[in-house]
């Protein structure tokens, strides 16, 4: 993977975490104050349709101060393994009472 240009692979979590924290703060004007839930490396893999999913850093965050007794909004952010740059966001809604990772 290093030969193909991957700078932030599975063995660089501490290094990539500081880059991700900086990028998360840049998203707060749009998403509000965010609380970090997890940072995980997603290895490349094939889908059932045999499409290749590229490796990425997957970060789960939620808006700070949410009432856990109510519906819970969260965000799944993806960051590049090549340069640590923010790539995309997916909004999730967790119904009240569902299990939340923190």
Backbone as XML, in Angstrom:
<?xml version="1.0"?>
<chain id="A" units="angstrom">
  <residue number="1" name="UNK">
    <atom name="N" x="0.823" y="-1.183" z="0.000"/>
    <atom name="CA" x="0.000" y="0.000" z="0.000"/>
    <atom name="C" x="0.876" y="1.260" z="0.000"/>
  </residue>
  <residue number="2" name="UNK">
    <atom name="N" x="1.974" y="1.213" z="0.728"/>
    <atom name="CA" x="2.865" y="2.371" z="0.752"/>
    <atom name="C" x="3.380" y="2.689" z="-0.659"/>
  </residue>
  <residue number="3" name="UNK">
    <atom name="N" x="3.663" y="1.646" z="-1.450"/>
    <atom name="CA" x="4.167" y="1.837" z="-2.806"/>
    <atom name="C" x="3.133" y="2.526" z="-3.696"/>
  </residue>
  <residue number="4" name="UNK">
    <atom name="N" x="1.841" y="2.390" z="-3.362"/>
    <atom name="CA" x="0.799" y="3.029" z="-4.165"/>
    <atom name="C" x="0.483" y="4.448" z="-3.674"/>
  </residue>
  <residue number="5" name="UNK">
    <atom name="N" x="1.214" y="4.929" z="-2.677"/>
    <atom name="CA" x="1.049" y="6.306" z="-2.235"/>
    <atom name="C" x="0.300" y="6.501" z="-0.933"/>
  </residue>
  <residue number="6" name="UNK">
    <atom name="N" x="-0.061" y="5.416" z="-0.260"/>
    <atom name="CA" x="-0.775" y="5.541" z="1.008"/>
    <atom name="C" x="0.179" y="6.079" z="2.068"/>
  </residue>
  <residue number="7" name="UNK">
    <atom name="N" x="-0.173" y="7.222" z="2.633"/>
    <atom name="CA" x="0.646" y="7.843" z="3.668"/>
    <atom name="C" x="0.111" y="7.512" z="5.056"/>
  </residue>
  <residue number="8" name="UNK">
    <atom name="N" x="-1.217" y="7.365" z="5.187"/>
    <atom name="CA" x="-1.845" y="7.149" z="6.484"/>
    <atom name="C" x="-2.587" y="5.810" z="6.502"/>
  </residue>
  <residue number="9" name="UNK">
    <atom name="N" x="-1.839" y="4.739" z="6.620"/>
    <atom name="CA" x="-2.409" y="3.403" z="6.681"/>
    <atom name="C" x="-2.839" y="3.036" z="8.090"/>
  </residue>
  <residue number="10" name="UNK">
    <atom name="N" x="-3.182" y="1.786" z="8.274"/>
    <atom name="CA" x="-3.709" y="1.291" z="9.549"/>
    <atom name="C" x="-2.758" y="1.503" z="10.719"/>
  </residue>
  <residue number="11" name="UNK">
    <atom name="N" x="-1.471" y="1.575" z="10.455"/>
    <atom name="CA" x="-0.478" y="1.703" z="11.526"/>
    <atom name="C" x="-0.170" y="3.156" z="11.901"/>
  </residue>
  <residue number="12" name="UNK">
    <atom name="N" x="-0.968" y="4.120" z="11.415"/>
    <atom name="CA" x="-0.683" y="5.534" z="11.660"/>
    <atom name="C" x="-1.821" y="6.251" z="12.388"/>
  </residue>
  <residue number="13" name="UNK">
    <atom name="N" x="-2.594" y="5.531" z="13.198"/>
    <atom name="CA" x="-3.774" y="6.133" z="13.822"/>
    <atom name="C" x="-3.441" y="7.375" z="14.645"/>
  </residue>
  <residue number="14" name="UNK">
    <atom name="N" x="-2.396" y="7.342" z="15.448"/>
    <atom name="CA" x="-2.046" y="8.511" z="16.259"/>
    <atom name="C" x="-1.694" y="9.710" z="15.391"/>
  </residue>
  <residue number="15" name="UNK">
    <atom name="N" x="-0.963" y="9.462" z="14.327"/>
    <atom name="CA" x="-0.553" y="10.540" z="13.432"/>
    <atom name="C" x="-1.745" y="11.144" z="12.689"/>
  </residue>
  <residue number="16" name="UNK">
    <atom name="N" x="-2.624" y="10.290" z="12.172"/>
    <atom name="CA" x="-3.767" y="10.777" z="11.406"/>
    <atom name="C" x="-4.826" y="11.405" z="12.314"/>
  </residue>
  <residue number="17" name="UNK">
    <atom name="N" x="-4.887" y="10.996" z="13.571"/>
    <atom name="CA" x="-5.888" y="11.538" z="14.501"/>
    <atom name="C" x="-5.728" y="13.045" z="14.678"/>
  </residue>
  <residue number="18" name="UNK">
    <atom name="N" x="-4.501" y="13.539" z="14.745"/>
    <atom name="CA" x="-4.303" y="14.984" z="14.913"/>
    <atom name="C" x="-4.735" y="15.747" z="13.660"/>
  </residue>
  <residue number="19" name="UNK">
    <atom name="N" x="-4.495" y="15.187" z="12.485"/>
    <atom name="CA" x="-4.955" y="15.823" z="11.246"/>
    <atom name="C" x="-6.480" y="15.855" z="11.193"/>
  </residue>
  <residue number="20" name="UNK">
    <atom name="N" x="-7.082" y="14.751" z="11.584"/>
    <atom name="CA" x="-8.538" y="14.648" z="11.552"/>
    <atom name="C" x="-9.173" y="15.633" z="12.537"/>
  </residue>
  <residue number="21" name="UNK">
    <atom name="N" x="-8.598" y="15.770" z="13.712"/>
    <atom name="CA" x="-9.131" y="16.727" z="14.702"/>
    <atom name="C" x="-9.151" y="18.142" z="14.128"/>
  </residue>
  <residue number="22" name="UNK">
    <atom name="N" x="-8.107" y="18.523" z="13.416"/>
    <atom name="CA" x="-8.049" y="19.858" z="12.801"/>
    <atom name="C" x="-9.149" y="20.019" z="11.761"/>
  </residue>
  <residue number="23" name="UNK">
    <atom name="N" x="-9.346" y="18.990" z="10.933"/>
    <atom name="CA" x="-10.384" y="19.058" z="9.907"/>
    <atom name="C" x="-11.785" y="19.068" z="10.523"/>
  </residue>
  <residue number="24" name="UNK">
    <atom name="N" x="-11.981" y="18.338" z="11.610"/>
    <atom name="CA" x="-13.279" y="18.340" z="12.278"/>
    <atom name="C" x="-13.609" y="19.755" z="12.751"/>
  </residue>
  <residue number="25" name="UNK">
    <atom name="N" x="-12.646" y="20.457" z="13.310"/>
    <atom name="CA" x="-12.904" y="21.827" z="13.773"/>
    <atom name="C" x="-13.278" y="22.746" z="12.607"/>
  </residue>
  <residue number="26" name="UNK">
    <atom name="N" x="-12.761" y="22.465" z="11.406"/>
    <atom name="CA" x="-13.120" y="23.258" z="10.226"/>
    <atom name="C" x="-14.567" y="22.993" z="9.782"/>
  </residue>
  <residue number="27" name="UNK">
    <atom name="N" x="-15.124" y="21.843" z="10.143"/>
    <atom name="CA" x="-16.502" y="21.504" z="9.769"/>
    <atom name="C" x="-17.524" y="22.060" z="10.759"/>
  </residue>
  <residue number="28" name="UNK">
    <atom name="N" x="-17.075" y="22.456" z="11.954"/>
    <atom name="CA" x="-17.998" y="22.897" z="12.999"/>
    <atom name="C" x="-18.833" y="24.125" z="12.630"/>
  </residue>
  <residue number="29" name="UNK">
    <atom name="N" x="-18.362" y="25.064" z="11.809"/>
    <atom name="CA" x="-19.259" y="26.155" z="11.408"/>
    <atom name="C" x="-20.487" y="25.662" z="10.630"/>
  </residue>
  <residue number="30" name="UNK">
    <atom name="N" x="-20.377" y="24.497" z="10.005"/>
    <atom name="CA" x="-21.472" y="23.948" z="9.215"/>
    <atom name="C" x="-22.303" y="22.922" z="9.981"/>
  </residue>
  <residue number="31" name="UNK">
    <atom name="N" x="-21.640" y="22.136" z="10.854"/>
    <atom name="CA" x="-22.313" y="21.038" z="11.549"/>
    <atom name="C" x="-22.540" y="21.305" z="13.033"/>
  </residue>
  <residue number="32" name="UNK">
    <atom name="N" x="-22.001" y="22.395" z="13.561"/>
    <atom name="CA" x="-22.082" y="22.685" z="14.986"/>
    <atom name="C" x="-20.912" y="22.057" z="15.729"/>
  </residue>
  <residue number="33" name="UNK">
    <atom name="N" x="-20.807" y="22.369" z="17.015"/>
    <atom name="CA" x="-19.739" y="21.800" z="17.860"/>
    <atom name="C" x="-19.881" y="20.281" z="17.848"/>
  </residue>
  <residue number="34" name="UNK">
    <atom name="N" x="-18.777" y="19.582" z="17.562"/>
    <atom name="CA" x="-18.820" y="18.126" z="17.406"/>
    <atom name="C" x="-18.048" y="17.410" z="18.504"/>
  </residue>
  <residue number="35" name="UNK">
    <atom name="N" x="-18.560" y="16.248" z="18.877"/>
    <atom name="CA" x="-17.900" y="15.356" z="19.819"/>
    <atom name="C" x="-17.443" y="14.119" z="19.057"/>
  </residue>
  <residue number="36" name="UNK">
    <atom name="N" x="-16.182" y="13.768" z="19.200"/>
    <atom name="CA" x="-15.601" y="12.612" z="18.515"/>
    <atom name="C" x="-16.024" y="11.322" z="19.206"/>
  </residue>
  <residue number="37" name="UNK">
    <atom name="N" x="-16.539" y="10.367" z="18.430"/>
    <atom name="CA" x="-16.916" y="9.054" z="18.952"/>
    <atom name="C" x="-15.866" y="7.997" z="18.627"/>
  </residue>
  <residue number="38" name="UNK">
    <atom name="N" x="-15.384" y="7.981" z="17.380"/>
    <atom name="CA" x="-14.397" y="6.967" z="17.009"/>
    <atom name="C" x="-13.651" y="7.361" z="15.737"/>
  </residue>
  <residue number="39" name="UNK">
    <atom name="N" x="-12.439" y="6.817" z="15.616"/>
    <atom name="CA" x="-11.628" y="6.933" z="14.406"/>
    <atom name="C" x="-11.172" y="5.517" z="14.073"/>
  </residue>
  <residue number="40" name="UNK">
    <atom name="N" x="-11.578" y="5.025" z="12.901"/>
    <atom name="CA" x="-11.249" y="3.661" z="12.514"/>
    <atom name="C" x="-10.726" y="3.608" z="11.085"/>
  </residue>
  <residue number="41" name="UNK">
    <atom name="N" x="-9.750" y="2.749" z="10.867"/>
    <atom name="CA" x="-9.224" y="2.505" z="9.532"/>
    <atom name="C" x="-10.109" y="1.469" z="8.853"/>
  </residue>
  <residue number="42" name="UNK">
    <atom name="N" x="-10.564" y="1.772" z="7.641"/>
    <atom name="CA" x="-11.354" y="0.825" z="6.851"/>
    <atom name="C" x="-10.472" y="0.311" z="5.719"/>
  </residue>
  <residue number="43" name="UNK">
    <atom name="N" x="-10.137" y="-0.959" z="5.787"/>
    <atom name="CA" x="-9.274" y="-1.571" z="4.774"/>
    <atom name="C" x="-10.009" y="-1.672" z="3.433"/>
  </residue>
  <residue number="44" name="UNK">
    <atom name="N" x="-9.257" y="-1.708" z="2.330"/>
    <atom name="CA" x="-9.903" y="-1.874" z="1.031"/>
    <atom name="C" x="-10.601" y="-3.236" z="0.981"/>
  </residue>
  <residue number="45" name="UNK">
    <atom name="N" x="-11.743" y="-3.277" z="0.293"/>
    <atom name="CA" x="-12.474" y="-4.542" z="0.190"/>
    <atom name="C" x="-13.391" y="-4.524" z="-1.024"/>
  </residue>
  <residue number="46" name="UNK">
    <atom name="N" x="-13.856" y="-5.706" z="-1.409"/>
    <atom name="CA" x="-14.791" y="-5.854" z="-2.520"/>
    <atom name="C" x="-16.212" y="-5.920" z="-1.996"/>
  </residue>
  <residue number="47" name="UNK">
    <atom name="N" x="-17.148" y="-5.271" z="-2.700"/>
    <atom name="CA" x="-18.559" y="-5.365" z="-2.348"/>
    <atom name="C" x="-19.107" y="-6.664" z="-2.921"/>
  </residue>
  <residue number="48" name="UNK">
    <atom name="N" x="-20.357" y="-6.970" z="-2.609"/>
    <atom name="CA" x="-20.992" y="-8.173" z="-3.177"/>
    <atom name="C" x="-21.059" y="-8.090" z="-4.695"/>
  </residue>
  <residue number="49" name="UNK">
    <atom name="N" x="-21.091" y="-6.855" z="-5.229"/>
    <atom name="CA" x="-21.133" y="-6.655" z="-6.679"/>
    <atom name="C" x="-19.734" y="-6.659" z="-7.289"/>
  </residue>
  <residue number="50" name="UNK">
    <atom name="N" x="-18.727" y="-6.957" z="-6.475"/>
    <atom name="CA" x="-17.324" y="-7.019" z="-6.893"/>
    <atom name="C" x="-16.742" y="-5.651" z="-7.225"/>
  </residue>
  <residue number="51" name="UNK">
    <atom name="N" x="-17.328" y="-4.591" z="-6.644"/>
    <atom name="CA" x="-16.750" y="-3.263" z="-6.763"/>
    <atom name="C" x="-15.718" y="-3.084" z="-5.662"/>
  </residue>
  <residue number="52" name="UNK">
    <atom name="N" x="-14.600" y="-2.464" z="-5.989"/>
    <atom name="CA" x="-13.549" y="-2.235" z="-5.002"/>
    <atom name="C" x="-13.835" y="-0.965" z="-4.213"/>
  </residue>
  <residue number="53" name="UNK">
    <atom name="N" x="-13.879" y="-1.081" z="-2.897"/>
    <atom name="CA" x="-14.022" y="0.066" z="-2.004"/>
    <atom name="C" x="-12.615" y="0.435" z="-1.531"/>
  </residue>
  <residue number="54" name="UNK">
    <atom name="N" x="-12.235" y="1.669" z="-1.777"/>
    <atom name="CA" x="-10.897" y="2.132" z="-1.411"/>
    <atom name="C" x="-10.734" y="2.211" z="0.104"/>
  </residue>
  <residue number="55" name="UNK">
    <atom name="N" x="-9.503" y="2.114" z="0.588"/>
    <atom name="CA" x="-9.274" y="2.283" z="2.025"/>
    <atom name="C" x="-9.570" y="3.730" z="2.423"/>
  </residue>
  <residue number="56" name="UNK">
    <atom name="N" x="-9.931" y="3.926" z="3.678"/>
    <atom name="CA" x="-10.230" y="5.271" z="4.180"/>
    <atom name="C" x="-10.190" y="5.263" z="5.697"/>
  </residue>
  <residue number="57" name="UNK">
    <atom name="N" x="-10.116" y="6.441" z="6.257"/>
    <atom name="CA" x="-10.295" y="6.612" z="7.692"/>
    <atom name="C" x="-11.750" y="7.005" z="7.897"/>
  </residue>
  <residue number="58" name="UNK">
    <atom name="N" x="-12.465" y="6.256" z="8.729"/>
    <atom name="CA" x="-13.878" y="6.504" z="8.992"/>
    <atom name="C" x="-14.002" y="7.055" z="10.411"/>
  </residue>
  <residue number="59" name="UNK">
    <atom name="N" x="-14.590" y="8.234" z="10.499"/>
    <atom name="CA" x="-14.681" y="8.948" z="11.771"/>
    <atom name="C" x="-16.149" y="9.165" z="12.105"/>
  </residue>
  <residue number="60" name="UNK">
    <atom name="N" x="-16.540" y="8.770" z="13.309"/>
    <atom name="CA" x="-17.913" y="8.993" z="13.763"/>
    <atom name="C" x="-17.902" y="10.119" z="14.787"/>
  </residue>
  <residue number="61" name="UNK">
    <atom name="N" x="-18.777" y="11.108" z="14.560"/>
    <atom name="CA" x="-18.922" y="12.261" z="15.453"/>
    <atom name="C" x="-20.410" y="12.541" z="15.637"/>
  </residue>
  <residue number="62" name="UNK">
    <atom name="N" x="-20.706" y="13.322" z="16.655"/>
    <atom name="CA" x="-22.083" y="13.788" z="16.850"/>
    <atom name="C" x="-22.057" y="15.208" z="17.396"/>
  </residue>
  <residue number="63" name="UNK">
    <atom name="N" x="-23.138" y="15.970" z="17.166"/>
    <atom name="CA" x="-23.203" y="17.315" z="17.721"/>
    <atom name="C" x="-23.176" y="17.260" z="19.244"/>
  </residue>
  <residue number="64" name="UNK">
    <atom name="N" x="-22.372" y="18.107" z="19.848"/>
    <atom name="CA" x="-22.246" y="18.144" z="21.302"/>
    <atom name="C" x="-23.572" y="18.588" z="21.924"/>
  </residue>
  <residue number="65" name="UNK">
    <atom name="N" x="-23.851" y="18.056" z="23.115"/>
    <atom name="CA" x="-25.007" y="18.499" z="23.884"/>
    <atom name="C" x="-26.333" y="17.898" z="23.500"/>
  </residue>
  <residue number="66" name="UNK">
    <atom name="N" x="-26.345" y="16.833" z="22.712"/>
    <atom name="CA" x="-27.617" y="16.211" z="22.351"/>
    <atom name="C" x="-28.226" y="15.506" z="23.556"/>
  </residue>
  <residue number="67" name="UNK">
    <atom name="N" x="-29.549" y="15.505" z="23.618"/>
    <atom name="CA" x="-30.294" y="14.807" z="24.666"/>
    <atom name="C" x="-30.363" y="13.331" z="24.285"/>
  </residue>
  <residue number="68" name="UNK">
    <atom name="N" x="-29.736" y="12.465" z="25.081"/>
    <atom name="CA" x="-29.688" y="11.041" z="24.745"/>
    <atom name="C" x="-31.050" y="10.359" z="24.804"/>
  </residue>
  <residue number="69" name="UNK">
    <atom name="N" x="-32.050" y="11.002" z="25.391"/>
    <atom name="CA" x="-33.388" y="10.417" z="25.460"/>
    <atom name="C" x="-34.174" y="10.661" z="24.174"/>
  </residue>
  <residue number="70" name="UNK">
    <atom name="N" x="-33.638" y="11.489" z="23.295"/>
    <atom name="CA" x="-34.326" y="11.828" z="22.042"/>
    <atom name="C" x="-33.551" y="11.275" z="20.859"/>
  </residue>
  <residue number="71" name="UNK">
    <atom name="N" x="-34.135" y="11.438" z="19.685"/>
    <atom name="CA" x="-33.446" y="10.993" z="18.465"/>
    <atom name="C" x="-32.061" y="11.632" z="18.409"/>
  </residue>
  <residue number="72" name="UNK">
    <atom name="N" x="-31.114" y="10.886" z="17.907"/>
    <atom name="CA" x="-29.703" y="11.250" z="17.961"/>
    <atom name="C" x="-29.165" y="11.398" z="16.543"/>
  </residue>
  <residue number="73" name="UNK">
    <atom name="N" x="-28.648" y="12.579" z="16.228"/>
    <atom name="CA" x="-28.022" y="12.812" z="14.934"/>
    <atom name="C" x="-26.534" y="12.521" z="15.054"/>
  </residue>
  <residue number="74" name="UNK">
    <atom name="N" x="-25.993" y="11.866" z="14.065"/>
    <atom name="CA" x="-24.569" y="11.600" z="14.028"/>
    <atom name="C" x="-24.053" y="11.805" z="12.617"/>
  </residue>
  <residue number="75" name="UNK">
    <atom name="N" x="-22.756" y="11.859" z="12.495"/>
    <atom name="CA" x="-22.130" y="12.020" z="11.194"/>
    <atom name="C" x="-21.027" y="10.983" z="11.047"/>
  </residue>
  <residue number="76" name="UNK">
    <atom name="N" x="-20.940" y="10.428" z="9.863"/>
    <atom name="CA" x="-19.835" y="9.543" z="9.513"/>
    <atom name="C" x="-19.004" y="10.303" z="8.483"/>
  </residue>
  <residue number="77" name="UNK">
    <atom name="N" x="-17.785" y="10.611" z="8.862"/>
    <atom name="CA" x="-16.883" y="11.382" z="8.016"/>
    <atom name="C" x="-15.810" y="10.453" z="7.465"/>
  </residue>
  <residue number="78" name="UNK">
    <atom name="N" x="-15.413" y="10.662" z="6.224"/>
    <atom name="CA" x="-14.327" y="9.856" z="5.664"/>
    <atom name="C" x="-13.156" y="10.771" z="5.308"/>
  </residue>
  <residue number="79" name="UNK">
    <atom name="N" x="-11.962" y="10.231" z="5.544"/>
    <atom name="CA" x="-10.716" y="10.948" z="5.282"/>
    <atom name="C" x="-9.788" y="10.064" z="4.454"/>
  </residue>
  <residue number="80" name="UNK">
    <atom name="N" x="-9.033" y="10.683" z="3.572"/>
    <atom name="CA" x="-8.145" y="9.984" z="2.654"/>
    <atom name="C" x="-6.960" y="9.340" z="3.361"/>
  </residue>
  <residue number="81" name="UNK">
    <atom name="N" x="-6.617" y="8.123" z="2.934"/>
    <atom name="CA" x="-5.405" y="7.460" z="3.436"/>
    <atom name="C" x="-4.169" y="8.002" z="2.723"/>
  </residue>
  <residue number="82" name="UNK">
    <atom name="N" x="-4.372" y="8.720" z="1.621"/>
    <atom name="CA" x="-3.247" y="9.225" z="0.846"/>
    <atom name="C" x="-2.679" y="10.520" z="1.416"/>
  </residue>
  <residue number="83" name="UNK">
    <atom name="N" x="-3.573" y="11.411" z="1.883"/>
    <atom name="CA" x="-3.087" y="12.695" z="2.395"/>
    <atom name="C" x="-3.817" y="13.157" z="3.663"/>
  </residue>
  <residue number="84" name="UNK">
    <atom name="N" x="-4.727" y="12.372" z="4.183"/>
    <atom name="CA" x="-5.439" y="12.712" z="5.410"/>
    <atom name="C" x="-6.521" y="13.759" z="5.243"/>
  </residue>
  <residue number="85" name="UNK">
    <atom name="N" x="-6.871" y="14.102" z="4.010"/>
    <atom name="CA" x="-7.838" y="15.161" z="3.729"/>
    <atom name="C" x="-9.278" y="14.631" z="3.819"/>
  </residue>
  <residue number="86" name="UNK">
    <atom name="N" x="-10.183" y="15.489" z="4.301"/>
    <atom name="CA" x="-11.602" y="15.174" z="4.383"/>
    <atom name="C" x="-12.135" y="14.855" z="2.996"/>
  </residue>
  <residue number="87" name="UNK">
    <atom name="N" x="-12.903" y="13.732" z="2.891"/>
    <atom name="CA" x="-13.451" y="13.320" z="1.598"/>
    <atom name="C" x="-14.968" y="13.403" z="1.525"/>
  </residue>
  <residue number="88" name="UNK">
    <atom name="N" x="-15.664" y="13.122" z="2.634"/>
    <atom name="CA" x="-17.113" y="13.126" z="2.555"/>
    <atom name="C" x="-17.786" y="12.950" z="3.897"/>
  </residue>
  <residue number="89" name="UNK">
    <atom name="N" x="-19.123" y="13.169" z="3.891"/>
    <atom name="CA" x="-19.922" y="13.106" z="5.117"/>
    <atom name="C" x="-21.222" y="12.385" z="4.839"/>
  </residue>
  <residue number="90" name="UNK">
    <atom name="N" x="-21.656" y="11.607" z="5.810"/>
    <atom name="CA" x="-22.953" y="10.947" z="5.758"/>
    <atom name="C" x="-23.649" y="11.227" z="7.086"/>
  </residue>
  <residue number="91" name="UNK">
    <atom name="N" x="-24.879" y="11.720" z="7.028"/>
    <atom name="CA" x="-25.639" y="12.011" z="8.236"/>
    <atom name="C" x="-26.438" y="10.777" z="8.626"/>
  </residue>
  <residue number="92" name="UNK">
    <atom name="N" x="-26.454" y="10.473" z="9.925"/>
    <atom name="CA" x="-27.231" y="9.343" z="10.420"/>
    <atom name="C" x="-28.209" y="9.830" z="11.473"/>
  </residue>
  <residue number="93" name="UNK">
    <atom name="N" x="-29.313" y="9.145" z="11.625"/>
    <atom name="CA" x="-30.283" y="9.444" z="12.669"/>
    <atom name="C" x="-30.517" y="8.171" z="13.440"/>
  </residue>
  <residue number="94" name="UNK">
    <atom name="N" x="-30.230" y="8.211" z="14.727"/>
    <atom name="CA" x="-30.374" y="7.065" z="15.603"/>
    <atom name="C" x="-31.634" y="7.281" z="16.451"/>
  </residue>
  <residue number="95" name="UNK">
    <atom name="N" x="-32.662" y="6.433" z="16.288"/>
    <atom name="CA" x="-33.890" y="6.624" z="17.052"/>
    <atom name="C" x="-33.646" y="6.578" z="18.553"/>
  </residue>
  <residue number="96" name="UNK">
    <atom name="N" x="-34.490" y="7.256" z="19.325"/>
    <atom name="CA" x="-34.355" y="7.277" z="20.777"/>
    <atom name="C" x="-34.301" y="5.847" z="21.321"/>
  </residue>
  <residue number="97" name="UNK">
    <atom name="N" x="-33.394" y="5.647" z="22.261"/>
    <atom name="CA" x="-33.273" y="4.335" z="22.893"/>
    <atom name="C" x="-32.315" y="3.396" z="22.204"/>
  </residue>
  <residue number="98" name="UNK">
    <atom name="N" x="-31.814" y="3.746" z="21.027"/>
    <atom name="CA" x="-30.884" y="2.860" z="20.319"/>
    <atom name="C" x="-29.512" y="2.941" z="20.990"/>
  </residue>
  <residue number="99" name="UNK">
    <atom name="N" x="-28.716" y="1.918" z="20.786"/>
    <atom name="CA" x="-27.375" y="1.871" z="21.371"/>
    <atom name="C" x="-26.476" y="2.859" z="20.651"/>
  </residue>
  <residue number="100" name="UNK">
    <atom name="N" x="-25.721" y="3.624" z="21.418"/>
    <atom name="CA" x="-24.811" y="4.615" z="20.841"/>
    <atom name="C" x="-23.399" y="4.294" z="21.275"/>
  </residue>
  <residue number="101" name="UNK">
    <atom name="N" x="-22.450" y="4.415" z="20.345"/>
    <atom name="CA" x="-21.038" y="4.188" z="20.703"/>
    <atom name="C" x="-20.434" y="5.492" z="21.160"/>
  </residue>
  <residue number="102" name="UNK">
    <atom name="N" x="-19.775" y="5.451" z="22.306"/>
    <atom name="CA" x="-19.099" y="6.648" z="22.802"/>
    <atom name="C" x="-17.894" y="6.267" z="23.580"/>
  </residue>
</chain>
